[in-house]
Amino acid sequence: MTATFMKLPKFRNTQWVSFVGGEGIVRSYTPESGTWTYLIEMTLGLEPDFGRVGAETMILLTEADLHLPHIASEGDVTVTRFEALYNLK
């Protein structure tokens, strides 16, 4: 019998993460093939006129695909993540 050691997961449940193509919240994670696989609930865009039809979008990603999002500060030139908040009327 051999023992396999894995490092601890980098992200936790309910933690906000980003990846190529979007952002979301970690809903669960499991060890798989020597790494961690995360179930991410992606953020929703604005609700369409006809309403929502199904559940939120969920995606499975490996730990290498995820990173902590950059939180924009006043000194940053690009503030794309928060522009929608400032344009509300």
N, C-alpha and C positions, 0 to 999 in steps of 0.2 A: 504494500500500500504506500502510495506517495502523497505527500502533502503539497498543496498548491497555495502559494501566498499571493494575495492581491493587495494593492494599495487601497487606501480608503477612498470612497467616492469624493470627487472634487466639489460636487453640487449637492444640495439637500432639497427635500420637498418644500414647496411653496417659494423657492428661490427664483428670482427673475433672471433669465438668461437670454442671450442673443446668439444668432447663428446666421449663416448666409441665407438670406431670404426672409428673415423676420425675427421676431422676439416672442417670448412666451414664459410660462411658469412651469417649473418642474413639478409634475404630479406623482411620479414614482420612478424608481430606478432599480435595476437588477444587474448582477454580474453575468457577463456573457463573453465567452472566448477570450478571457484574460483582460477584459476591460469592462467598463460600466456602460449600460444602455439606459437611456433616459426617455421617459414618456413626457413629452412637452405639450402643454395646451397653448396653442398659439393665440395671440391677441386678436380680437375682432375689430374689424373696421366699422365705419358708420353703418347703422342699420338701414337696409334698403327700404324703399317705399312699401314694398309688399310684405315686409316683416321677415323674420328668420324662419327657415323651414326645418332645419335639423340642428344637431348638436354642434358644439364648438369643434374646431379643427384640432386634431391630435396628431402628433408626429413622433416617430421613434428615431432618436439620434444617438450616436456614440459620444463619449466624453470628448474626443478630439474635435468634434464638430461644434462644441459649445464654448462660449466664453462669457464673461461678465460684461454687461452693457456699459458703454461709456456714458456717464452722466454729464451732460453739458453744464458748463458754468458760465458766468457772465463774461469771462475773458475769452471764451471760445468764439471763433468766427462763424462756424456752422452750428446751427441749433435746429437741425431738421426734425429731431424727435419731438420737440416741443412747439413747433410752428403752429400746428393745428389748435393748440390750446390758446394761443395768442390771437388767432383769427376768428374766434367765436364771437358772434354778435347777438 
